[in-house]
């Protein structure tokens, strides 16, 4: 009797865990966080490093999905040392006071196309949090998922660059986050 009860309990646990959300972490070397902005009418590209966080994701259990990601603002890189120093200053990212940029989901839902989803949540820059919604793809691979997204923000919503007349307000963001399963 004990053996049958144990086997039934084991079977229930196996069946209920089969659809659980898995936690993934970013692989820094194969992930990228890029931005594009027009400066004096010329497209300028930059990036951030130091990506960290947890992504709970299972395409068949989206109600349990969540993204809690961050990058180090200090790592802003545009291939121009003078510009990078200025971007780290109080006029832009003020990294001395606000060292981290956060992207946190409130909900993840299915979009019409295969492997495409809606992200709804908050982007926090300089402790200013704004609602954001964008499409992303989640391509499964051997070790986790490759998450990709392209979206735009208004830099002035976060008081980045203040009232610069030569800098576009529109900033295009491109995410490519390669992940592996988190081990405990």
N, C-alpha and C positions, 0 to 999 in steps of 0.2 A: 504494500500500500504506500509506504514512504517513497519507494522508488518511482511509482506512477505519479505521485504528487510532485516529486522533484522534477521529473521529465516534463510534466504539464507546465510547471512554473518556468522551467528553462525554455520551453517552446513559446510561451506567452512573452517572455523577455526578448527572445530572438525576433519574433514577429513584430513586437512594438518598437524595437530599436531599428528595424530595417529601414524605416522611412525617416529617421531622425535627421535633423540638420547637422551637417559636419562643419567644424570650425577650420578655417584656412587662414594662413598668414602670408603676407607678401614676400616675394623673393626680390630683394633690393637690386641685385645685379641684372635681372631680366625684366624689371618694371621701370616705368617712366611716368613722370608727371611734368608735362610741358605746357607752356603758355605762349600765345602769340598776340602781339599788340602793335598797332601802328604808332610810330614815334616819328614826328616830322614827315608823316606820309609814307614812311618806309616800314615794312613789316619787320618786327623785331621778335626773335625767338628766345625763350628762356626755359629753365627747368628748375625743379626742386629735387632734392634727394632726402634720404633719411626717412623713407616711407615705413610706417609701422601700423599695426592694428590687427584687428580680428574681423574676419568675414564669416558669418554663419550663413551657410547657403546650401539649400537642397531644392532643385527646381520643382519637386513635387510637394514641398511644404513651405511655400513662400510666406505664409503668415508668421513663420518662425524665423525668417531670414532677417539678418541685420548686418550693417556695415558700420564699423567704428574705426576710422582711419585718421592718420595724421602724417604731416611732413614737417621737417625742420625748416622754418623760414630763413634761418641763417645760411642755408645751402643754396639760396637763389643764385643762379648761374646764367649769364648771357654772353659769355666769351669776351666781355669787356670789363676789366677789373675796376675801372673808375665808375662805370654804370652800376656794377654789382655793389660796390661800397655805398653808392647813393641809394640804391634800392633797399639796403639794410637800414638806412637812416630813419629818423622820425618822420620825414616827408612821405615815406612809402610804407614799408612793412614794420618799421620800428622794432627790429628783432631783439634789441636789448630788453624791451619791456614785454613783447609778445613773440616768444621764440617758436611757437607752434601754430600751424594751420590745421584745422579739423574738418572732416567730412563725416557726418553721422546720419544714418538713415532713420526715418520714422516708419516707412513702409516700403516694401518691394512687391511689385505686382507684374503679372505677365503682360507682355505686349504682343501684338498680332504675329510678328515674324518668329521663326524658329530661333531659339536661344537668345531672344530679345526680351528685355524687362524694363520696367519703369522704376527709377529711384526717386523717392520723395524723402526729403530730410532737410538738414541744415548744413551750410558752409559757414565756418567761423574763421574770420581773419581779424586780427587785432581786437579780439574779444567782442567783435560785432558779429552776431549770428543772423543769417538771412535764410529764409525758406528757399529751397531749390528743388527743381524737378527736371530730370533728364532721362533719356533712353540709354541703355547700356546693353552690351552683349556678354554672354557667359559661355565660353567655349570650353567643354571639358577636355582634359588631357590626362596623361598617366599619373601625374602627381597632385592634381587639383583642378583649377580653372584658370583661364585667361579672361580677365574682365577688361572690356574696352568701352570707353565713352568719349564723346565729343560734345561739349556744351559751351555756352557763353555766360559771362557775368559782366556786370557793370562795376568797374573798379571804384567808382565814386560811392557805391553802396557801402563800401568798407573803408572809405576815406584813405584810399591808396593813391598817392599822387596829387591829392587835393584838387585844385582848380587849374591844372596844367592845360594850356591852350594848344600845345603841340602833341599831346598824348591822347589817343583815342580813348573814349570811355569804355568801349567794348573790348573785352579780353576773351579770346578763344582758349579753352582749356581742353587738353587731350590727355586722357588717362589710359595707360596700358599696364594692368596690374597682373603679374604672373604669381600664382599662389601654390603653396604646398599645404598638405594637411598638417594641422597643429598637433604636436605630440605633447602629452602632459607628463 
